[in-house]
Amino acid sequence: MSRCAIGIAFATLLALGQAAASAQPLEGAWTSIGYGMYFDIAGATITGYEITKVSCLKAFTATRKDESETPNESTYVITEQPVTFFIRPGNALEVRRVHFDGSASDIVIRRLESPPAACSSPLVDTPLNNFDVFARTWAEQYGFFDLKHADWQSIVLNQRSRITATTTPAELFDTLTSMIAPFNDAHSSIRAEKIEKSWNGWRRNANWLEPAARPRAFEVVDREYVRGPLRSWLNGQMQFGYLADSVAYLRIKEFSGYASDHRFASGLAALEAALDDVFAESSTWSGLIIDVRINGGGADPYGLAIASRLTTKDYVAYSKEARSNPDDPTQWTEAQPSLVRPSTRAGFKGSVVELIGIDSVSAAETFTQALMKREPKVIRVGENTQGAFSDVLRRKLPNGWRFGVSNERFVTDGRSFEGFGIPPDIDVPVFPESDLSGGRDGALEKALDIVRAARTSEAR
């Protein structure tokens, strides 16, 4: 049999397998590969649970909607929040793929014969039970103990002995925070609304800006470098203007908050319309500087949409993996690649410089990854990004507190940048106090020099 015939036969068998899978009823119990999730499907309703070996806590209720335009796909909307997800066929009869709108990957689920044992009885809200759920979740889901040089088992043993029936909520909060604070992981957090306490991890350097100080940095750029007014889109999250010598300047503050209904699809439509406006006069640009130095992240696919306006050919931006084995933090799920594909809409294919820094976080970092293999090369100027790529795995405790864990990695050409961030090609301090007080932006000046040099080179 020829290779072509083999390929056709394989594709046919795969299509038949997916069709058979989609015909199987969804009713029953399903568990995720990685992510620690259990789904109880009954009729048009899904109840989702967060599970560990010692716990089973309800996470959400979702209802099926007849909105999908894709065959063999079921659409669900979570009742407690404006989140949509889809259940699609997997590669076997008892396997499905769950895709949350706005995510760069799927969660693979498989059918169970019965619910997990931990779901047979609810956990009582006690200090020790709260501690154990927290400790067990991190043990089963966190993917970077080796990177952080952390012996989690020893950390847990050392702290657990201090928890008693009389441990106060404030004492418990301080204990849990102390266990993960040394990781400096910006996607780790604890929210205890009942006692009005919250904590978030972060990696800091000498130029890290407190949130209240960040507008000051933008003021310097706008006052000293932007020629004319900045235009704004997407609820102020994207701004555009011109610098000297017809160099275009695109500032992206977030990859979220693009639409008032908070739906990913609405935000994507708004983003594409904004990009049409931004790139409408791109033929007149001498170069483009993209600034994500102060960007808190959001939905990774929005970054892919922007990258698609800058390329003439397909390439893999990154592949996403999740920790897959609760007993072994070195095992990961099968990689799921995300592609950058050229857009048919207005774009720019000339010289691009990207400004990055420690306040470039999460989706700002995966956007930076999405530009790494673009041709001609995007030159990165500034400092290492934050190093927090994983989607936040959001969990709760029996007492209602919520916390976040990093359980995924984004890989480009076999390399993950988790923990230390993506480095610049040209290292320039980002918003140091000497620049801010002097009314200048050294990194932006370097970016302008690079664009001018590229234009001179092209003219020869």
N, C-alpha and C positions, 0 to 999 in steps of 0.2 A: 504494500500500500504506500502511495506517495505521501510526502510530508503534508501536502495540501489536503489530501484526503483524510489523513490522520487528524489534522487540525479541524476540518469540518466535522468529523465524527465526534471529536472531543467537545467542540462547541455545541453540537446537537445534544449530546448526553448532558452537558452542563445545563443547557436550557431546559431540557426535560426534567432534570433533577430539581431546578429552581421552581418550575411549574408545579411539580408534585409537592414540593415543600410548601408553596403558597396555598395549595389546596388543602393541606392538613389544617385542622382547627387549631386556633391559638389557645383555646381553653386549657387551663391547668397551671402548673407551677413551672417557672423558668428561673435559671440563675445565670449570672454574668460570668464570663471568663475575665478575671480581674475585676476591679471596681467594687467588689463586695456588695452586689445588688441581688435581690430576689423579687420576682414579679409574679403576682397572683392575678391571673387573667380569668375573668368571669363575664361572659357576654360582652357588652360594649365598655366594660370598666376594667381598668388595670390599677391594682394597688401595689405601689412600690415600697420595698423595705430595704433598709441599710443593715447588712448582716456582718457579723464576725463569728468566730467559733463560740463566743459567749453571749452574743446579743442579736436581737432582731427588732429593729425599731421602725415604725411606719414613717416613710418619707413623703409620700404623696399619693393622691388619687387622680387618675386621668380618665377621660372619656373619649371614646372613638368618635371622630368626625368624618363625614363624607366629603373631604376636601381634596383628597389626593388626585393628581392628574397622572400618576404613574401606575401602570398595571402592577398587580401583586403587592401593593403597598397600602398599609393601613396608617391613618393619621390619628394622633391622639393629642389632646390638649390637657395640660395639668390644671386642675381646678384651683389650686392654691396660688398660682402665679401664671403670668402670661408666657408659658413655655410650651412649644410644640415639639413633638418627636414623632418619628416614623418607624414602623416595624416592617422590615423588608426580608425577602427570602435569604437564607444562608446557603452554605455549600453542601448541606445534608438535610434529610427529612426532619430531624429533631433539632435543627439549628436555625436561628434567626439573627438578623442584625438590627440593632436599635440605633437610630441616628437622631441626635438632638439637634434641632435647628440652630445653626451658627457654629457647630463644632466642625473640626477638620477631620474627624474620624468617626467610626461606628463602634458601638459596644456589641460584642458577639455574645449571644445568650444561647443556652441549651436547655432542653426540657428535663425536668426532674420527675421522678416517680412520685415523690411526696415532698412537702415543704421541709426546709432545713430544720434540724432538731431544735435549734435555738429559738425557733418561732412558735414552739409549743406552749410557752408560758411567758408572760411579760416580765420585764425586770423591774424590781422595786427601786424607787429613787432613794438611794443611800449614797453617802460619800464614797464607799468602797466600790459599789457598782458603777458609779460615774467614772471613777478612776480606771477601773478595769476595761470599760468600753473604750475610753480614750486610749489607754495603753495598747489594747489589742488592735484597735483600728490602725494606729501608727505601725505596729509590728507587722500587720498583714498588708498594708498598702503603701507605706512610704518607700520611695525607690532610691534614696540617696544616702543611706547610712554610711556606706563606704566613702562616698565623696566627702561627707562631713566628719569622717573619722570618729563615728559614734558607735558605742556598744549599747544598743537600745535595751538589751536584756538587763545589763548592769544598772542602767539608768532607772529602769522600772523597779528592779529589786530594791534599789537604794531608797526610792521615794514611797513605794507602796507600804513599807513598814511604818511610815509616819501617818498613814490615813486610818482614822478610827471613826466610830459612830458619832463622835462629838466634833469631828472636824467641821469647821464653819465653811460656808460657801466661799467667803473671801480667802480663807486659807487654802481651800481646794483650788481655787482659781490661780493663786500664786504658785502652787505646786505644779500644776499642769503647765503654766507658762514657763516656769524655770526649766522644765524638761526639754522644751523645744526651742527656747530663745537662742541658745548657742548656735543653732543651725543657720541663723541669719537668712531664712527662707521667706521671701516676700509673699509666697502663696500659702503660708501657714498663718493661722489666726484663731482666736477664741473670742466669742461674743457671749456675754452673760448679761442679758437685758434685765433679768430679775434683780440683779445687784448693781446694775449700771456700771459694769466694767467691760472693757474690751482691750484686746491686744493684737498687734500685727507684727510679724517678722519683717526684717528689712536688712539688706546689705548696704552699708554706708561707706563712703570714702570722704576725703577732705572737702569735696565739692558737692556732696549731696545736699539738696535744698529741702528744707522743711516746706510742706505744702503752702503755708502762708506766704513764703518768700518767693514762690515761683512766678507770680505775675510780674515781679520786679525784673526778672530776666527777660521776659517778653517785651517789657516796656523799653529796655535798652535797644533791642533789635528794631522795634517799630520806630523808635525815635531817631536812631542813628544810621540805620541802613536801608529801611524800606522807602522806596520812592513812591509817594502817593499813598492813598488809603488801601488798607487790606480789605479784600472781599471775604465774606464769611458764609459758610454753608453748614448744614447738618447740626443745627442748634449750637453753632459756634465751635464745633469740634474740628472743623477744617477751615483753614484760612489761606488766602493766596494773594500775592502781590508781586512787585518787581523790585529788584535791587539794581545796582549800577550796571551799565553796559547791557541792558535787556536780559539780565539773568532772572529767570523765574524763581520764585520762592514759595514753596508749599509747606505749610506747617500743619501737622496732624497732632492734635492734642489727645485724642482718644480714638479707639476703634469700637466705640459703643455710643449709645445715646443719640443715634441718627434719626430715629422716628419716634413720634409721640406715643404710638401704641406699643412700643418696646418689642415689636416682633422683628425677627431677623430679616425676613423677606421684605418687609416695609423699609427697613434700614438699608438693605442692599439696593433696592430700587432708588431710594433717595441718594445713595452714594454714587450710583452710575450716572444719575442726572447731574449731580454736582461735578463729577469728573468730566462730563461733556462740556460743561461751562469752563472748567479749569483749563482743559486742553484745546479749547476752541481756537486760540491764537498761537498754538505751539510752534507753528512754522516760523514765527518771528523771534523765537527764543534763541539766545546764544548758549544757553545751558539751563539746567534745572538743579536747584538745591532743595532737598527734602529734609525737613527738620522734625525729628521725633525725639529730641533730647528730653522733653518733658511730656511723656505720654504714658498713661496708666494702663493701657491695654484694652481688651475687649474681645471681639469675635475675630478669630484668625482668618476666616475666608474673606473678610473685608480687605485685609492686606493683600491677598491673592488677586482680588479684583483690581486693586491699584497697580500691582506689579504687571498685570496683563496689559495695561496701557503703555508699558515701557519696553516690551519685547517684540521681536519679530519671529521667534521660534519657541516651541514647547521645551520645557525642562522641568525636572523635579525640584520643587522648592525644599521639601523636607519629607521625611517619613516619620510617622507618629507611632509610638509603642506605649503600652501600659504594663505596669507590673502585673504578672499573671499568676504567681504562686504565693499564697499567703505564708508559706513556710520558707520561701527562698527569695530574697530580694534581688537576686541576680538573674531571675528568669522574667522574660518579657513576652508580650503577645506578638503575634505576627505583625510586621511593619505595614502600615497603611500609608502609601505615598500621596502627597498633595502636589498637583501639577500647576505650573503657570503656563497658560495658553494665551497666545496673542489675541487681543480683542479686535473686533472689526470696527470699533468706535474710535473716536479721536484719542490720540496718544502722543508720546514723544519718544524718539529713538536716538536722541543725541546724548551729549555728555551729562551725566547725572552724578551728583555728590550727595551723600547722605550724612547728616549730622546725628550722632548718637552719644549717649552718656548713661550714667548709672540710673538716671530717672527714666530711661527707656525700658519699659517693663512689659513682660508677657506678650500680648499680641504685637506690641511695637518691636519685640525681639523676633517673633516669627515672621513679621513683615520684613525685617532686616535679613533674615534667612532667605526669604523669598526673592531678595534682590542679589544674593551672593553669586548666582550663576548666570545673571543677566549679561548679555553682550551688546555693546561694549560695557566693560566692567563698571559697576557703581563703586566709586571710591568712598570709603567710610572714614569720616574725620571725627575726632573727639576722644571719648574714653569708653572702656568696656561697658556694655549694657548690664542691666541688673542681674541677669542669670536666673530668671524665674519663668520657665517656659510652660510647664505643665498646666493644663486646665486645673482649676481648684476642685478637688473632690470634697464636696461639702457634706458634713456629717453633723449629727446631733447626739446629745447625751440624754439619759433618762430624765434629767432635771430640766430639759428644754434648751440648755446651752448649745451653741453651734460652734463648729470649728472647721478649719480647712486643712487639707493634706495634699502634697504633691505626689502623684502616682504615675506620671507620664514623662516621656522624654521625646524631644523633637530632634531628629538626626539628619544631618546633611553630609553626604559622602562619608558615612560611617562615624561622624563626629557629633557628639552632643556638647552643648555649651552651658548646660545646667550648672548653676552654682557660681560660675565666674563670669558668664556673659560672653557675648561676641566682641572680639577686640576690634579696634579701628585699624585701618591701614596706615593712617597718620595720626599719631597720638598728640592731642592738643587738650589742655585743661578746659573743662566745660563749666562755664559760669563760675570761675573762681571769684572770690570776693574782690580781688584786685581789679578784675575786669568790670564787675558790677559797679564798684565805687568809682572807677575811672570812665564809665560810660562807653565801654567798648565790648566787643565779642571776638576774641582771638580765634575761636574755632570757625566762626562764620567768615572771618577775613581769610583764613586759610582755604576754606571751601571756594571762595571767590577767586583766589589765586589759581586754584586747580582748574576751574572752569575756563578762566582766561588763557591759561597755558594750553589747555586742550583745543580751544578755538584757534590759537596761534599755530599749533601743530597741524590742524586740519587745513589751515589756509596755505600751508607750504606746498 
